[in-house]
Every structure is written in structure tokens, then in C-alpha cells.
Amino acid sequence: MKQNQNTLHTQKVILNDKAFFLDLREAKNGKKYLVITQTKPIEDQRYERIKMILFENEIQKFSLALNALLENFTPKEIVQAPVTDAHIAKIRQSHPKAYQPWTKEEEEVLIAFFNEDKPIPEIASTMQRQEGAITARLIKLGLIQQASAA
């Protein structure tokens, strides 16, 4: 799949005969958005493509819902790869405090940011942690609720 000039980062996931492309893009006005594209072969070397676009103001709610949903899977359904030193080092290039224990002071800052209605991506950037870590800590602190199974 050809990469657009406004693509900042791409992740590709191959599952059986399908491929998923998660593209973080930047619009001309500087706003970021996510494009999720599913491709699968249909016939004669042609592919069906299905796209979903999430704009900057939609990402936080989508991320919270997805994280909460994923926590309802059992370990049999989601197999997490072991966290290696190399993986941690790579993540810490963009999130220096990733995988470090939370301090009481950091939790207080997180609570203050949450009470100021700061968006999770902004909190994560300021606190040098991943968005998933921010969401998980907010759940642990009881500030947001984990979605229950339907």
C-alpha cells in the first residue's frame, strides 16, 4: 500500500488473508487523524478496501472504549508478547517514563490533569507515558470506569 505524504506513522497487521494498515496522518491545518484500512483479496489480484477515519477529537473516546473492551478478553483470546528490554528501550525513545512505576506525585499530577479535562494524548505527552498507561492508571484510581461485558 502506497504511503501518503501526510502520513506520520504506519503500523501494519497481517491476519490470515487480511491486512490492516493503521496510519497516523496530519491534515493541512496541522490536525492529526487516524485512518484504519482493511484490505483483503477478492478476485483476479484485486483487493477490497474498507476504511475508517477517526479525527483528533474522536480518538480519545475511541481509545478509551477500545482499551476497556480489550480488558474484557481472557488471556486465551489475547496473547501478549513478553516485554523485552529491547521493546522497553524502543518505547522509551518516545515515552521516557514507559514501564516505570508510578510515584504518588505523578498520580497527583494525573488527577489534576484529569480534573482539568485535559485530553489523554496531551496528558500522555506531558507525563512522558503511553496513552494506554494513562487510561489504565485512571481506571486504577477510580476516575474512569472499565466497561463491563455486555
C-alpha positions, 0 to 999 in steps of 0.5 A: 500500500502506497504511503501518503505524504501526510502520513506520520506513522504506519503500523501494519497487521497481517491476519490470515488473508487480511491486512490492516494498515493503521496510519497516523496522518496530519491534515493541512491545518496541522490536525492529526487523524487516524485512518484504519484500512482493511484490505483483503483479496477478492478476485483476479489480484484485486483487493477490497478496501474498507476504511475508517477515519477517526479525527483528533477529537474522536480518538480519545473516546475511541481509545478509551472504549477500545482499551476497556473492551480489550480488558474484557478478553481472557488471556486465551483470546489475547496473547501478549508478547513478553516485554523485552528490554529491547521493546522497553528501550524502543518505547522509551525513545518516545515515552521516557517514563514507559514501564516505570512505576508510578510515584504518588506525585505523578498520580497527583499530577494525573488527577489534576490533569484529569480534573482539568479535562485535559485530553489523554494524548496531551496528558500522555505527552506531558507525563512522558507515558503511553496513552494506554498507561494513562487510561489504565492508571485512571481506571486504577484510581477510580476516575474512569470506569472499565466497561463491563461485558455486555 
